[in-house]
Amino acid sequence: MLLTAVDGRRPWRAVLALSIDQVVAWGVLYYAYNVLSQPIATSLDVSRGFVAGAFSLTLLVSGWLARRVGHLLDQVGARSVLILGAIVGPIAMGSLALAHGPTSLLAGFIALGLAQAVALYEPAFRAIVDWFPEERGRSRALLLLTSIGGFASTIFLPATTALVAHVGWRGGTAILAGGLALVAIPISLHLPRTARHERVTRSHSADRSRAAALLAAAFAIQSFASTGALIYLIWHLVERGMSAESAAAIAGLAGAAQVPGRLVLAAIQRAVPSQHRIPLLFLAQATALVGIATAGPSIATVCVVVFGAASGMMTLERVAIAAEWYGRDSFGARSGRIVSAVFVARAMSPFAVEALHRHMSYASAFLVLATVIATGAFAMRLAAQARAAGR
């Protein structure tokens, strides 16, 4: 399948528009949950555990759909999928605003999982891969997209908090749904089309290679451990004697470090091949997690920054290696397989860490997670070897 950028030009204006779309989509469809979970539980008289389980269901639905959406992206292009996401996203949030009991709440979170699958980074990444055939331009576009998208939590956590305080969680959710529609629908409709001269007819059997399975497993392992560490980082620091305010400030550095981490990644990508680079980044995260678990406050803070920077790099690395190993024609399907495994692992992580904490401290649990990430580095090396051997 031949893919060409519109009129041979690099659509940087479209990249900027898509970046705005993503910051709003992530803020509304993902980060707003952090604020909405407590008032939803209180209003509907369900436990926070039930709401957390419902959001885990959202991630599982999104992960289950990722491979199917990936194949769809290869066939119809990112623009059509993003238009679908711009429609489904506001409907999903609107359904949450109308929930009046456990059943309708679960239905709303299932709809939210569908919306995440067709509205967040994966279709946006497919668009970038289509628009930029050259690696350098693609890397710059992905950096711009994810750097702007990285501000979603910074913008929407306080914005959602203010909305809930002034109009309640139902009114706030409805306003978020309307705002998403006002931003996403016009942007998606005006994105450039990509020329496609033949449809994808490649067999799905290519997805069953040993290298593809190991690659997906490696990123899933890393995401499982990284998600668990980030979710419980504040409570680990509190358990070690910090005040909640100090712990939150230090934990916030992990998110803040993601954007500069992505800026540094471009230089690392030029200097180190992917088969060596990604395992080294995994090991850097594992080492940082050991420091977070065992070191004093000063060194632990530095380790939090390193851990967060490496986490920010992983989003770009997933795109880079899928494009490098498999090219653009089947990028959606290959990336979809990885994302499916990552989202399932991400959904399981909080429950696994909480189960560990019943028998050990968070520090000990973090050491277990560090070992898990190191295992992911080994899986990544095996994936590179399998690819080199043509398996």
C-alpha positions as CSV (number, residue, x, y, z in Angstrom):
1,M,0.0,0.0,0.0
2,L,1.4,3.4,-1.0
3,L,1.0,6.2,1.4
4,T,1.8,9.8,0.5
5,A,1.4,13.1,2.4
6,V,-1.1,15.5,1.1
7,D,0.2,17.5,-1.9
8,G,3.7,16.3,-0.9
9,R,3.8,18.9,1.9
10,R,4.5,18.2,5.5
11,P,1.2,19.1,7.2
12,W,2.6,20.8,10.3
13,R,-0.6,22.8,10.7
14,A,-2.5,19.6,10.8
15,V,0.0,18.2,13.4
16,L,-0.7,21.2,15.6
17,A,-4.4,20.8,15.3
18,L,-4.2,17.1,16.1
19,S,-2.1,17.9,19.1
20,I,-4.8,20.2,20.4
21,D,-7.3,17.5,19.8
22,Q,-5.2,15.0,21.7
23,V,-4.7,17.3,24.8
24,V,-8.5,17.7,25.1
25,A,-9.3,14.0,24.3
26,W,-6.8,12.7,26.9
27,G,-8.0,15.3,29.5
28,V,-11.6,14.4,29.1
29,L,-11.6,10.7,28.3
30,Y,-8.7,9.7,30.7
31,Y,-7.5,12.2,33.2
32,A,-11.0,13.6,34.3
33,Y,-11.7,10.2,35.9
34,N,-9.1,11.0,38.6
35,V,-11.4,13.8,39.8
36,L,-14.8,12.3,39.0
37,S,-14.3,8.9,40.7
38,Q,-15.0,10.1,44.3
39,P,-18.1,12.2,43.6
40,I,-19.5,9.4,41.3
41,A,-19.0,6.8,44.1
42,T,-20.7,9.1,46.6
43,S,-23.6,10.1,44.4
44,L,-24.4,6.6,43.2
45,D,-23.8,5.0,46.6
46,V,-21.2,2.6,45.3
47,S,-17.7,2.0,46.7
48,R,-14.6,3.7,45.2
49,G,-13.4,0.2,44.6
50,F,-16.4,-0.5,42.3
51,V,-15.7,2.7,40.4
52,A,-12.0,1.8,40.1
53,G,-13.0,-1.6,38.8
54,A,-15.3,0.0,36.3
55,F,-12.5,2.2,35.0
56,S,-10.3,-0.9,34.8
57,L,-13.0,-2.4,32.6
58,T,-12.7,0.8,30.4
59,L,-9.0,0.0,29.9
60,L,-9.7,-3.6,29.2
61,V,-12.3,-2.7,26.6
62,S,-9.9,-0.2,25.0
63,G,-7.1,-2.8,25.0
64,W,-9.4,-5.5,23.6
65,L,-10.4,-3.2,20.7
66,A,-6.8,-1.9,20.0
67,R,-5.9,-4.7,17.6
68,R,-9.2,-4.3,15.7
69,V,-8.8,-0.6,15.6
70,G,-5.2,-1.0,14.4
71,H,-6.3,-3.1,11.4
72,L,-9.1,-0.6,10.7
73,L,-6.5,2.3,10.7
74,D,-4.5,0.4,8.1
75,Q,-7.6,0.0,5.9
76,V,-9.4,3.3,6.1
77,G,-6.9,5.7,7.5
78,A,-6.6,7.7,10.7
79,R,-9.0,10.6,9.7
80,S,-12.0,8.3,9.5
81,V,-11.2,6.7,12.9
82,L,-10.6,10.1,14.5
83,I,-13.9,11.4,13.2
84,L,-15.6,8.3,14.8
85,G,-13.7,9.1,18.0
86,A,-14.9,12.7,18.0
87,I,-18.5,11.5,17.9
88,V,-18.2,8.5,20.3
89,G,-16.2,10.4,22.9
90,P,-18.8,13.0,23.8
91,I,-21.5,10.4,23.7
92,A,-19.6,8.2,26.2
93,M,-19.0,11.1,28.6
94,G,-22.6,12.1,28.2
95,S,-23.7,8.6,29.2
96,L,-21.6,8.8,32.3
97,A,-23.3,12.0,33.2
98,L,-26.6,10.2,33.0
99,A,-25.7,7.2,35.0
100,H,-28.0,6.5,38.0
101,G,-26.8,3.1,39.2
102,P,-24.2,0.4,38.9
103,T,-25.5,-1.0,35.7
104,S,-25.7,2.3,33.8
105,L,-22.3,3.3,35.2
106,L,-20.7,0.1,33.9
107,A,-22.4,0.8,30.5
108,G,-20.9,4.3,30.5
109,F,-17.4,3.1,31.3
110,I,-17.6,0.4,28.5
111,A,-18.6,3.2,26.1
112,L,-15.6,5.2,27.4
113,G,-13.3,2.3,26.6
114,L,-14.6,2.3,23.0
115,A,-14.0,6.1,22.8
116,Q,-10.5,5.7,24.1
117,A,-9.7,3.1,21.5
118,V,-10.7,5.4,18.6
119,A,-9.9,8.9,19.9
120,L,-6.6,8.8,21.8
121,Y,-2.9,8.4,20.7
122,E,-3.1,5.3,18.4
123,P,-5.1,6.9,15.5
124,A,-3.1,10.1,16.0
125,F,0.1,8.1,15.7
126,R,-1.2,6.4,12.5
127,A,-1.9,9.9,11.0
128,I,1.7,11.0,11.8
129,V,3.2,7.9,10.3
130,D,1.1,8.5,7.1
131,W,1.9,12.2,6.8
132,F,5.7,11.8,7.4
133,P,7.4,9.1,5.4
134,E,10.9,10.2,6.6
135,E,12.0,9.2,10.1
136,R,13.4,12.6,11.0
137,G,10.2,14.5,10.2
138,R,8.1,11.8,11.8
139,S,10.1,11.9,15.0
140,R,9.7,15.7,15.2
141,A,6.0,15.5,14.6
142,L,5.5,12.8,17.2
143,L,7.6,14.9,19.7
144,L,5.3,17.9,19.1
145,L,2.2,15.8,19.4
146,T,3.2,14.1,22.7
147,S,4.7,17.2,24.2
148,I,1.5,19.1,23.8
149,G,-0.5,16.1,24.8
150,G,1.6,15.8,27.9
151,F,-0.1,18.9,29.3
152,A,-3.5,17.1,29.4
153,S,-3.4,16.3,33.1
154,T,-1.9,19.7,34.0
155,I,-4.9,21.4,32.3
156,F,-7.8,19.1,33.0
157,L,-7.2,17.9,36.6
158,P,-7.7,21.4,38.0
159,A,-10.3,22.3,35.3
160,T,-12.4,19.2,36.2
161,T,-12.0,19.9,39.9
162,A,-13.3,23.5,39.3
163,L,-16.3,22.2,37.3
164,V,-17.3,19.7,39.9
165,A,-17.1,22.3,42.6
166,H,-19.3,24.7,40.7
167,V,-21.8,22.5,38.8
168,G,-21.4,19.1,40.4
169,W,-20.0,16.0,38.8
170,R,-23.0,15.5,36.4
171,G,-22.9,19.0,35.1
172,G,-19.1,19.0,35.0
173,T,-19.1,15.7,33.0
174,A,-21.7,17.1,30.6
175,I,-19.6,20.3,30.0
176,L,-16.5,18.2,29.4
177,A,-18.5,16.1,26.8
178,G,-19.7,19.3,25.1
179,G,-16.2,20.8,25.1
180,L,-14.7,17.6,23.6
181,A,-17.3,17.7,20.8
182,L,-16.7,21.4,20.0
183,V,-12.9,20.7,19.7
184,A,-12.6,17.2,18.3
185,I,-15.4,17.2,15.6
186,P,-14.2,20.2,13.6
187,I,-10.5,19.3,13.9
188,S,-11.1,15.7,12.8
189,L,-13.3,16.8,9.9
190,H,-10.5,19.1,8.6
191,L,-7.6,16.8,8.9
192,P,-5.9,16.1,5.5
193,R,-6.7,12.9,3.8
194,T,-3.9,10.4,2.9
195,A,-3.7,8.9,-0.5
196,R,-4.2,5.1,-0.4
197,H,-3.8,3.3,-3.6
198,E,-4.7,-0.2,-2.4
199,R,-6.3,-1.7,0.6
200,V,-4.5,-3.8,3.1
201,T,-5.0,-7.5,2.4
202,R,-2.1,-8.8,4.4
203,S,-2.9,-11.9,6.5
204,H,-3.1,-11.5,10.2
205,S,-0.8,-14.5,10.5
206,A,2.2,-12.1,10.3
207,D,1.1,-10.9,13.8
208,R,1.8,-14.3,15.2
209,S,5.6,-14.2,14.8
210,R,7.8,-14.8,17.8
211,A,9.4,-11.4,17.5
212,A,5.9,-9.6,17.4
213,A,4.8,-11.6,20.5
214,L,7.9,-10.8,22.4
215,L,7.8,-7.2,21.5
216,A,4.2,-6.8,22.7
217,A,5.1,-8.8,25.9
218,A,8.1,-6.5,26.6
219,F,6.1,-3.3,26.4
220,A,3.2,-4.9,28.4
221,I,5.6,-5.9,31.2
222,Q,7.1,-2.4,31.3
223,S,3.7,-0.8,31.3
224,F,2.5,-3.1,34.1
225,A,5.3,-2.2,36.4
226,S,5.5,1.5,35.5
227,T,1.8,2.0,36.0
228,G,1.8,0.3,39.3
229,A,4.8,2.4,40.5
230,L,3.3,5.7,39.4
231,I,-0.1,5.0,40.9
232,Y,1.3,4.1,44.4
233,L,4.3,6.4,44.4
234,I,2.6,9.0,46.7
235,W,1.6,6.3,49.2
236,H,5.0,4.7,49.1
237,L,6.6,8.1,50.0
238,V,4.0,8.6,52.8
239,E,4.7,5.2,54.1
240,R,8.4,6.1,54.4
241,G,7.5,9.1,56.5
242,M,6.9,12.0,54.2
243,S,3.9,14.3,54.5
244,A,1.1,13.9,51.9
245,E,1.9,17.3,50.5
246,S,5.6,16.6,50.1
247,A,4.9,13.2,48.6
248,A,2.5,14.6,46.1
249,A,5.0,17.3,45.1
250,I,7.8,14.7,44.5
251,A,5.4,12.3,42.7
252,G,4.4,15.2,40.4
253,L,7.9,15.4,39.2
254,A,7.4,12.0,37.4
255,G,4.8,13.5,35.2
256,A,6.7,16.8,34.7
257,A,9.8,14.9,33.6
258,Q,8.1,13.1,30.7
259,V,8.3,16.1,28.3
260,P,12.0,16.8,28.8
261,G,12.6,13.0,28.6
262,R,11.0,13.0,25.2
263,L,13.2,15.9,24.1
264,V,16.3,14.0,25.1
265,L,15.1,10.8,23.3
266,A,15.7,12.2,19.8
267,A,19.5,12.4,20.5
268,I,19.5,8.9,22.1
269,Q,17.7,7.5,19.1
270,R,20.3,8.8,16.7
271,A,23.1,7.4,18.8
272,V,21.9,4.0,19.9
273,P,20.0,1.4,17.8
274,S,16.6,0.3,19.0
275,Q,17.6,-3.3,19.9
276,H,20.1,-1.8,22.4
277,R,18.3,1.4,23.3
278,I,15.0,0.1,24.5
279,P,16.4,-2.6,26.9
280,L,18.7,0.1,28.3
281,L,15.8,2.4,29.0
282,F,14.0,-0.5,30.7
283,L,17.0,-1.1,32.9
284,A,17.2,2.6,33.6
285,Q,13.7,2.6,34.9
286,A,14.3,-0.6,36.9
287,T,17.4,1.0,38.5
288,A,15.5,4.2,39.3
289,L,12.7,2.2,40.9
290,V,15.3,0.5,43.2
291,G,16.5,4.0,44.2
292,I,12.9,5.2,44.9
293,A,12.3,2.1,47.0
294,T,15.6,2.2,49.1
295,A,17.3,5.6,48.9
296,G,16.9,8.7,51.1
297,P,14.7,11.6,50.0
298,S,17.3,13.5,47.9
299,I,18.4,10.5,45.8
300,A,14.8,9.1,45.6
301,T,13.7,12.5,44.2
302,V,16.3,12.3,41.4
303,C,15.2,8.7,40.8
304,V,11.6,9.8,40.4
305,V,12.7,12.3,37.7
306,V,14.7,9.6,35.9
307,F,11.8,7.2,36.2
308,G,9.3,9.7,34.8
309,A,11.6,10.8,32.0
310,A,12.0,7.1,30.9
311,S,8.2,6.7,31.1
312,G,7.7,9.6,28.8
313,M,10.1,8.1,26.3
314,M,8.2,4.8,26.1
315,T,5.2,6.3,24.3
316,L,7.5,7.5,21.5
317,E,9.5,4.3,21.5
318,R,6.4,2.1,20.9
319,V,5.7,4.1,17.7
320,A,9.3,4.3,16.6
321,I,10.0,0.6,16.8
322,A,6.7,-0.4,15.2
323,A,7.5,1.9,12.3
324,E,11.1,0.8,12.1
325,W,10.5,-2.9,12.3
326,Y,7.4,-3.2,10.2
327,G,7.1,-0.1,8.0
328,R,4.0,2.0,7.4
329,D,1.7,-0.3,5.5
330,S,0.9,-2.5,8.6
331,F,1.8,0.0,11.3
332,G,-1.8,0.2,12.7
333,A,-2.1,-3.6,13.1
334,R,1.4,-4.0,14.6
335,S,1.0,-1.0,16.9
336,G,-2.5,-2.2,17.8
337,R,-1.1,-5.6,19.0
338,I,1.4,-3.8,21.3
339,V,-1.3,-1.3,22.6
340,S,-3.7,-4.2,23.3
341,A,-1.2,-5.9,25.5
342,V,-0.1,-2.6,27.2
343,F,-3.7,-1.6,28.1
344,V,-4.5,-5.1,29.6
345,A,-1.3,-4.9,31.6
346,R,-2.1,-1.4,32.8
347,A,-5.6,-2.4,33.9
348,M,-4.2,-5.3,36.0
349,S,-1.4,-3.4,37.6
350,P,-3.2,-1.5,40.5
351,F,-4.9,-4.8,41.7
352,A,-1.6,-6.6,41.6
353,V,0.3,-3.9,43.5
354,E,-2.4,-3.7,46.1
355,A,-2.3,-7.5,46.5
356,L,1.5,-7.3,47.1
357,H,1.0,-4.6,49.6
358,R,-1.2,-6.8,51.7
359,H,1.9,-8.9,52.4
360,M,4.8,-6.4,52.2
361,S,5.6,-2.7,52.3
362,Y,5.3,-0.5,49.2
363,A,9.1,-0.4,49.1
364,S,9.3,-4.1,48.8
365,A,6.5,-4.1,46.2
366,F,8.5,-1.6,44.2
367,L,11.6,-3.8,44.3
368,V,9.4,-6.6,42.8
369,L,8.2,-4.2,40.1
370,A,11.9,-3.3,39.4
371,T,12.6,-7.0,38.8
372,V,9.5,-7.1,36.5
373,I,10.9,-4.2,34.4
374,A,14.3,-5.9,34.2
375,T,12.5,-9.0,32.9
376,G,10.9,-6.8,30.2
377,A,14.4,-5.7,29.1
378,F,15.3,-9.3,28.6
379,A,12.1,-9.9,26.6
380,M,13.0,-6.9,24.5
381,R,16.4,-8.4,23.7
382,L,14.8,-11.7,22.8
383,A,12.4,-9.9,20.5
384,A,15.3,-8.2,18.7
385,Q,17.1,-11.5,18.3
386,A,14.0,-13.3,17.0
387,R,13.5,-10.5,14.4
388,A,17.2,-10.8,13.3
389,A,16.7,-14.5,12.9
390,G,13.5,-14.0,10.9
391,R,11.2,-15.6,13.5
